Amino acid sequence: MRLAQTILFVADVPRMQAFYGGLLGLPLLDASPSFVRLDAGGSALALHAIPPGIAGPIATPPVARDDTVLKLAFHVDDLDAARRSLRDAGVIMREPRRFGDVAFCDGLDPEGNVFQITTR
């Protein structure tokens, strides 16, 4: 068995596609107005619309959703350069941390989901 796809339920599919597809560079696999699949390098990241009555308001700037049990982590070769690029694009990025040879840094997507960039 292998992980084929991760589904992230989102309030604003186009905005989240622009973030994960445009800013983080995940290529588009297929799309409809309420469901987008992006190539996450060996598996897919699917963005699935939450019905408007369930989604609730999304704060701008985003408020961290630290109460979730899932964090998407993306490999980068140069953590400091990737963090700087994301911050320059207006993404909220936390301070980097290091554990031996591994470096990682959490950030917030436009809906407040915590994601990570890592050299792991």
N, C-alpha and C positions, 0 to 999 in steps of 0.2 A: 504494500500500500504506500502511496505517497500523497502529499498535500497537493491538491489540484487547484483549489481556489479558496480565497478568504473573502467573505462578504462583509462589507461595512455598510450598515444602514445609515442613510444620511438624509438631511432635510432638503438640501439644495444640490441636486445631482450636477448641474452644469458648473457651479462654483467649485465643487469638490473635484470634478474632472479636470478643471483648469489647474487646481493645486497639484493633485497627484500625477496627472498626465502632463500638464504644461510645466509646472515649476520643478517637480521631482523627476520628470522625464520618462515616466512609464508609458510606453507606446500603446495606442488604442488597438484593442482586438475587435470589439464590436460595441454598438451602442443603440439604445432606444431612448425615448424621453425619460423613462423611469429606471433604466438599468444600463450600466456601462461596465465593460470588462476591459481591464488594462493588463498588459504583460508585465509581470513582476519578476521576470527572470527565472523561469522554471515553474512558476505557478501564476495564477491570475489574481488580481485584486478586483473584486466586483463592488461597484457602488450601487446600492439598491435604495430607491426612494422610500422614505417613510411617509405614510399618509399625513397631510398637513395638520389634521386635528390631533395627531399623536405626537408629532415632532416637537411642538412647542417652539418658543422664540429662540433664536440663536443670537448671542451677544456679539457685538463688534466693539472692541477687539474680543476675540474668543476667551471664554472662561474655561480653565482646565477642567476636563472631566476625569479627575483622578480616581473616581469611584468605580471605574470599569475594570474588568478582569482581562483585558486584551490590550496589547501594545504592538503596533506594527514597527518592525525594525528594518532599516534599509542600509545595506553595505555601502561604504564610501572608502576610497583609497586615502583621502586626505581630509580628516575630520575638521581641522581648523579652517581649511578653504571652503568646505561644504557649509559649515556653520556660518561663516562670514557671508557667503553668497545668499543663503536663506535669510539671514538678518537684513542684508541689503535689500532683499525683496519684500521686507516687512513682516517676515514670519517671526513669531515669538519663539526664541530659543533660550533654553536654560543654560547654565554653566556646564562646560564639558567636564567629564570625569574620566579617570584612567585607572585601570586595574592591570598591572603588569604591562604587557605589550598591547593591550586592547584599550581603545579610547571610544567613548560614547557620549552622546548628548541628546537630551530630550527636547522636543519642540511641540508646538500646538498647531494642528491643522485649522482651517477656517471655522470648523464647528466645535473646536475645543478638544478634539481627540488627541491624546498624547501619542506622539510617534517618536521614534528614535533613529538617529543616524549613528553608525558604528563601524569601526574598522574590523570587527570580528568577521 
